[in-house]
């Protein structure tokens, strides 16, 4: 996980519901963001509804700091981004989440992404405190996002920059040698021949070619081929009754 000092701080201004604060915390932690600041939560803090909604991100909630004003919450930040779907009459740079997090990663000093109340969003005075506006390109006929959705869009863009460790890919076995693949094809043909699969004779060549194409397409490894051969060998045997 990236150095905490390099991460953007998520600031929720006058959030209304504890559940939404919890869901925002969950969204943050999903993508490696760990610092939340709350400005005058409507129902006070701590809020008993936040914990269950956080689904395990309790430490993040426990460490969330409470501030009386947005100015106080971002006092130590050199770069502040206000999220809003419109400019609200304020002339500032307008960035997408991708553009904003790229700036944050390259910037010196702390950065904050500010989110407004669920119902009304940030007020003009809140936006005026920011150096830039962050706007998510959404359907203009239905621009409404809930708080956690807005947070997760920004957090995801942060994680895409490599701020989160990418899970290591499982080591794959190399493809099997052609000799092994030919053995599988021969095994199939040996089982199918006496059952008239390649009949009538006029279709035999095309049927064999189709079978070969099917069996060569997946790129089997040796373990998979041995498993398939084992299945075919089992099917060759006479069924036996179980005790």
C-alpha positions as CSV (number, residue, x, y, z in Angstrom):
1,X,0.0,0.0,0.0
2,X,1.2,3.5,-0.8
3,X,2.7,5.8,1.8
4,X,-0.2,7.3,3.7
5,X,1.3,10.8,3.3
6,X,0.9,10.5,-0.5
7,X,-2.7,9.4,-0.4
8,X,-5.5,11.9,-0.9
9,X,-7.5,12.5,2.2
10,X,-11.3,11.9,1.8
11,X,-13.3,14.7,3.4
12,X,-17.0,14.3,3.9
13,X,-18.8,17.6,4.5
14,X,-21.9,17.5,6.7
15,X,-22.7,13.9,5.8
16,X,-26.3,13.0,6.7
17,X,-26.5,9.3,7.3
18,X,-24.2,7.0,9.3
19,X,-24.7,4.3,6.8
20,X,-23.3,6.4,4.0
21,X,-20.2,7.3,6.1
22,X,-19.7,3.6,6.7
23,X,-20.1,2.7,3.0
24,X,-17.7,5.5,2.0
25,X,-15.1,4.0,4.4
26,X,-15.6,0.6,2.9
27,X,-15.1,2.0,-0.6
28,X,-12.0,3.8,0.5
29,X,-10.4,0.8,2.1
30,X,-11.2,-1.4,-0.9
31,X,-8.8,0.7,-3.0
32,X,-6.2,1.6,-0.4
33,X,-7.3,5.0,1.0
34,X,-7.1,5.1,4.8
35,X,-7.7,8.7,6.0
36,X,-11.2,10.1,6.4
37,X,-12.1,13.5,7.8
38,X,-15.7,14.4,8.8
39,X,-17.0,18.0,8.8
40,X,-20.0,18.4,11.2
41,X,-21.8,15.1,10.6
42,X,-25.5,15.8,10.9
43,X,-26.2,13.0,13.4
44,X,-23.0,13.5,15.4
45,X,-20.1,11.1,15.8
46,X,-19.6,8.2,16.4
47,X,-22.7,7.0,14.7
48,X,-23.9,3.4,15.5
49,X,-25.1,3.0,11.9
50,X,-21.7,3.5,10.3
51,X,-19.9,0.4,11.6
52,X,-22.2,-2.3,10.1
53,X,-22.2,-0.4,6.8
54,X,-18.4,-0.3,6.7
55,X,-18.3,-4.1,6.6
56,X,-15.0,-4.4,8.3
57,X,-13.4,-1.0,7.7
58,X,-13.9,-0.2,11.4
59,X,-10.3,1.0,11.9
60,X,-10.7,3.6,9.3
61,X,-13.9,4.9,11.0
62,X,-12.2,4.8,14.4
63,X,-9.4,7.0,13.1
64,X,-11.6,9.4,11.3
65,X,-11.1,13.0,12.6
66,X,-14.0,15.4,13.2
67,X,-13.8,19.1,12.2
68,X,-16.2,22.0,12.7
69,X,-15.6,23.5,9.3
70,X,-14.2,22.5,5.9
71,X,-11.5,25.1,6.3
72,X,-10.3,23.4,9.5
73,X,-10.5,19.9,7.9
74,X,-8.2,20.9,5.0
75,X,-6.0,23.4,6.9
76,X,-2.9,21.2,6.4
77,X,-3.6,20.4,2.7
78,X,-1.9,22.2,-0.2
79,X,-4.2,20.8,-2.8
80,X,-8.0,20.6,-2.4
81,X,-10.4,19.2,-4.9
82,X,-14.2,19.8,-4.6
83,X,-16.5,17.2,-6.1
84,X,-19.6,18.6,-7.7
85,X,-21.6,17.9,-10.8
86,X,-21.7,21.6,-11.8
87,X,-19.5,24.7,-11.3
88,X,-22.0,26.6,-9.2
89,X,-20.9,29.9,-10.6
90,X,-17.3,29.4,-9.5
91,X,-14.6,29.7,-12.1
92,X,-12.0,26.9,-11.4
93,X,-10.2,24.2,-13.3
94,X,-12.5,21.2,-13.9
95,X,-10.9,17.7,-13.7
96,X,-12.1,14.1,-14.0
97,X,-11.1,11.7,-11.1
98,X,-8.4,10.3,-13.3
99,X,-6.9,13.7,-14.0
100,X,-7.1,14.7,-10.3
101,X,-5.4,11.6,-8.9
102,X,-2.6,12.0,-11.4
103,X,-2.0,15.5,-10.1
104,X,-2.2,14.3,-6.5
105,X,0.4,11.6,-7.1
106,X,2.8,14.1,-8.6
107,X,2.1,16.9,-6.1
108,X,4.1,17.9,-3.1
109,X,2.2,18.1,0.2
110,X,-1.1,16.7,1.3
111,X,-4.2,16.6,-0.9
112,X,-7.9,16.3,-0.1
113,X,-10.9,15.3,-2.1
114,X,-14.0,16.9,-0.7
115,X,-17.5,15.4,-0.9
116,X,-20.7,17.3,0.0
117,X,-23.9,16.2,1.8
118,X,-25.9,13.4,0.2
119,X,-29.0,15.5,-0.6
120,X,-27.5,18.8,-1.8
121,X,-23.8,18.4,-2.4
122,X,-21.2,21.1,-1.6
123,X,-22.3,24.7,-1.2
124,X,-20.7,27.5,-3.2
125,X,-18.7,28.5,-0.2
126,X,-17.3,25.0,0.2
127,X,-16.3,24.9,-3.5
128,X,-14.7,28.3,-3.1
129,X,-12.1,26.7,-0.7
130,X,-10.9,24.3,-3.3
131,X,-8.3,24.9,-5.9
132,X,-10.0,22.7,-8.5
133,X,-13.4,21.1,-9.2
134,X,-13.6,17.3,-9.6
135,X,-16.5,16.2,-11.8
136,X,-17.4,12.6,-12.7
137,X,-18.6,12.4,-16.3
138,X,-22.1,10.9,-15.8
139,X,-25.3,10.7,-17.8
140,X,-26.6,14.3,-17.9
141,X,-30.1,13.0,-17.8
142,X,-29.4,11.1,-14.6
143,X,-26.4,12.6,-12.9
144,X,-27.2,11.5,-9.3
145,X,-24.5,9.5,-7.5
146,X,-24.7,8.4,-3.9
147,X,-21.9,9.3,-1.6
148,X,-20.2,5.9,-1.6
149,X,-20.4,5.7,-5.4
150,X,-18.7,9.0,-5.7
151,X,-15.9,8.0,-3.3
152,X,-15.3,4.7,-4.9
153,X,-14.9,6.2,-8.3
154,X,-12.1,8.4,-7.0
155,X,-10.5,5.7,-4.9
156,X,-10.5,3.3,-7.8
157,X,-8.7,5.9,-10.0
158,X,-6.1,6.2,-7.3
159,X,-5.5,2.5,-7.2
160,X,-5.1,2.3,-10.9
161,X,-1.9,4.4,-10.6
162,X,-0.2,1.5,-8.9
163,X,-0.8,2.8,-5.4
164,X,-2.1,-0.6,-4.5
165,X,-0.1,-3.8,-4.9
166,X,-1.5,-5.8,-7.8
167,X,-2.2,-9.4,-6.8
168,X,0.5,-11.7,-8.2
169,X,-0.6,-13.8,-11.1
170,X,-0.7,-17.5,-10.4
171,X,2.3,-19.2,-12.0
172,X,1.0,-21.1,-15.0
173,X,2.4,-24.4,-16.3
174,X,3.8,-24.2,-19.8
175,X,1.8,-25.7,-22.7
176,X,2.3,-29.4,-23.3
177,X,4.6,-30.7,-26.0
178,X,3.0,-31.5,-29.3
179,X,3.8,-35.2,-28.8
180,X,1.5,-35.2,-25.7
181,X,-1.2,-33.4,-27.6
182,X,-1.0,-35.9,-30.5
183,X,-1.4,-38.7,-27.9
184,X,-4.6,-37.1,-26.7
185,X,-6.0,-36.7,-30.2
186,X,-5.1,-40.3,-31.1
187,X,-6.8,-41.5,-27.8
188,X,-10.0,-39.7,-28.8
189,X,-10.0,-41.1,-32.3
190,X,-9.3,-44.6,-31.0
191,X,-12.4,-44.4,-28.8
192,X,-14.6,-42.7,-31.4
193,X,-13.7,-44.9,-34.4
194,X,-15.5,-48.1,-33.4
195,X,-18.6,-46.1,-32.4
196,X,-18.9,-44.7,-36.0
197,X,-18.2,-41.2,-35.0
198,X,-16.3,-40.7,-38.3
199,X,-19.1,-42.1,-40.4
200,X,-20.0,-41.6,-43.2
201,X,-16.7,-41.9,-44.9
202,X,-17.2,-38.7,-46.9
203,X,-17.3,-36.7,-43.6
204,X,-14.5,-38.5,-41.9
205,X,-11.7,-36.0,-42.9
206,X,-13.7,-33.0,-41.9
207,X,-14.8,-34.6,-38.6
208,X,-11.2,-35.4,-37.7
209,X,-10.1,-31.9,-38.5
210,X,-12.8,-30.4,-36.4
211,X,-11.8,-32.6,-33.5
212,X,-8.2,-31.6,-33.9
213,X,-9.0,-27.9,-33.9
214,X,-11.1,-28.3,-30.8
215,X,-8.4,-30.1,-28.9
216,X,-5.5,-27.8,-30.0
217,X,-7.3,-24.5,-29.3
218,X,-7.2,-24.5,-25.4
219,X,-3.4,-24.7,-25.1
220,X,-3.4,-27.6,-22.5
221,X,-0.5,-28.0,-20.2
222,X,0.9,-31.5,-19.4
223,X,-1.1,-31.9,-16.2
224,X,-4.4,-31.2,-18.0
225,X,-3.5,-33.6,-20.8
226,X,-2.8,-36.4,-18.3
227,X,-6.1,-35.7,-16.6
228,X,-8.0,-35.9,-19.9
229,X,-6.2,-39.1,-20.9
230,X,-7.1,-40.5,-17.5
231,X,-10.7,-39.7,-18.1
232,X,-10.7,-41.3,-21.5
233,X,-8.9,-44.4,-20.1
234,X,-11.6,-44.7,-17.5
235,X,-14.4,-44.5,-20.1
236,X,-12.7,-47.3,-22.1
237,X,-13.0,-49.7,-19.2
238,X,-16.1,-51.8,-18.6
239,X,-18.3,-50.4,-15.9
240,X,-18.0,-52.2,-12.6
241,X,-20.5,-52.4,-9.8
242,X,-19.6,-50.7,-6.6
243,X,-19.6,-52.6,-3.4
